[in-house]
Amino acid sequence: MAHILSGCRTALAQGRYRWRHDKVLTILANTLEQERRKKHQPHGRAIPSIKFVRAGQKPPTTVTTRTNLLQKAQSWEMKVDLRERLQFLLVVQTTLRPDAVLWSEEAKKIILIELTVPWEEGCEQAFERKSAKYQDLLQDCRGKGWQAWLFPVEVGCRGFPAQSVWRMLTAIGVMERERKMTVRRMGETAERASCWLWSRREQLSWKPGGVDGQ
């Protein structure tokens, strides 16, 4: 099963894995776009901080401020590597194509997101591999005076998102119910796509089609 769903060179060459990857990326991109369009408060959102105190003592009146990366600028743009070859910004010269890029030219801030849909046991290796792959690009952006962040994220091909997905969504500002729904939908999409690929594993020629193969 591992070979069919994540290690077959023929499936890779035919675009089967890319098709599944892009279906998961579409779910993530929709959430990122919704978050990008929100009006961001520059100082974050104040939430009460719960403190445990001894009996008879008064609790301190402290407030914790929750901030995220999108609050570091008022306006953001986004590009996603779907259907068209993403051309990286004119910040630096590179042939690399992250799956999603959010940036604020005014504030000179940029967020790179790279999605992988591997066999679950390979999530950690995928994270390390993609982290290393984009380090030079990250440093080049910083060398040009941009604040830059990189988020390699993994959703297992059998439908189990890695913790990196949760961390990225939290850093972007997707919280609570919306974050949980996004993670669940990404996992379910990967699982359904893998089931579709598995059911067609004996077919030498392949092209997405039908209800699940759009």
N, C-alpha and C positions, 0 to 999 in steps of 0.2 A: 504493500500500500504506500509506503514512504516513497518508493521509486516512482510510482504512477502519479502521485499527487505533488511531488516536489523535486524529484531527481531525474526525470526522463528528458534526455536531450532532444528527442523528437518533439515532445510536448512543448519544450521551451522554444524550439525553432519554429514551430507552428503557431506560436502566440497564445497557447492555452493558458499558461501561467500569467502572461501579461493581461489577458482578458479577465481572469479572476482578480488580479491585483487592482485593475482599474475599477472593477465593481466595488471593491472595498474602499478604494480611494475616493470614489464618488460620494459615498456616505460621509466620509471624513470631510471632504471639501464642502459639502452642503452645510455642515455644522460650523466649519471655520468661516464660511461666508456670512452666516447668520451672526456670528460673534463679531466679525469685522465691521458689520453695518451698525452695530449698537453704538450708542453714545457713551463714551468712556469717561468716567470721572478721574481726573488726574491724581487725586489723593486716595483713591481706593474706597472701599465700602467699610464703614465702621460696624463691627459686630461685638456684642458683649463678650467679655472673657470671664468664664466661670472659675472662681477661686474657692478652694476648700479651706475653711477657717475653724478654729477651736470654738467650742460652745461658749456663748457670751461675748465673743468678739465680733466686731463689725467687719464685713468684707470690704476690701479696697475697691474703689470705684475706678477700675481700669477698663480701657476699651482697646481691643485689638483691631488693627486696620488690615484688611485683606486686599492685597494688590495683585495684579497680574501684568504680563508683559505688554498687553495691548493698551494698558493705562499709561504707558510711558510715552505715548504720542496721541494726538487727537484724531488723526486721519491715517488710515492704512489702505494700501492696495494689495491685491493678491493675484497670483498666477498659479495655475495647477497644470501639471503635465498630463492632460487628458486629450486624446484624439489628435492633438497637434504637438509638435516638438516644442517644448518649452525653451524659449530663448532667455538665458539668464540676463539679469539687469546689466546695464553698462557700468556697474560699480567696478567690476574687475573682468579680465578676459579669462574665460574658462570654457571647457567643453562639457563640464559636468551639468547634469539636469536634475536637481532635487525634485521630488514629487510635488511639493507645494512651497511657495515662497510668499511671505507677507513682509511688506516693507513700508516704511514711512520716509520718503525722501526729505521732507521738511525736518524731521528729527534725526535723520541718518541712523535708522534702526532697521534691522533685517532679521527675519526668523526663517530658518530653513527646516523643512520637515521631509523626512525620507521614510517611506513605508516599505516594509517587506512582509510577504505572506509565506513564511517557511513552514516546514515540518516543525511541530511544537518544540521538540527537543533541540532544534537549531536556532531558537530565538536569541539566546545569549550570544552565540557566535555571529548571528546576523547583526545584532546591535554593535558588537565590537568591530565588525568588518565595515559597516557603514560609518561608524564614528571615525575610523581611521581614514576612510575614503574621502571624507569631506573636511578633514582638519585643515588642509592647506587652503581650501576655499574660505573657510571660516577665518583663518588668520589673514588672508589677503584682504577680506572685507574690513577687518579690524585695522589693518595697515593703512587703509584708505580713509580711516576716521569714522567708520561705522561701528555701532554697537551691534554685535551679531550673536545669535543663538542657534544651536543645532539640536534637532530632536529626531534621532532615529527611532522609529516605532515599529512594532511587530504584532501582527495578528496571525496566529497559527492557522494553518490551512484546514484544520479540523474544527475551527471555530472558537479557539481560546486566545483572547487578546492578552498580550504581555502587560506587565506593570508599566512599561514605557508609554503605553497608550494613555493610561490614567494620568501619569505625570505630565505628559504633554498637554492634555486637555486642561488640567488644573493650571498649568503655567499660562495658558492662553486665556483662561478665565471662564471656561465651561465648567459649571459646578453642579453638584447635587443631582437632581432628577434628570436634567438635560445631559449631563456627563454620563450617567448610568445608561440612559437610553442610547446614546451614541455608541458607547462601547458594546452594548448588547447587539445593536444593529450591525456593527462592523463584524462581530463574531458570527452572527447568523448569516450574513451575506457571504463570508468566506466559506462557511460550512455548506451552504446551498450550492455555491459555485463548484466546490470540490466534489460534491455528490454528483453534479451534472457531468463533470470531467470523468469521474470514476465510471459512470454508467456508459460512457462512450470510449472507454479505454481500448477497446478492440478495433475501433474504427481508425483506419490508416489516414484517411483524409478527414479534416475537421474544420468546421466553421460554426461559430455561434449562431443559434437560431431557436425559434420557438419561444415559449413564455419565459423560461429560465435562461435562455441563451441570448437575450437581446443585448 
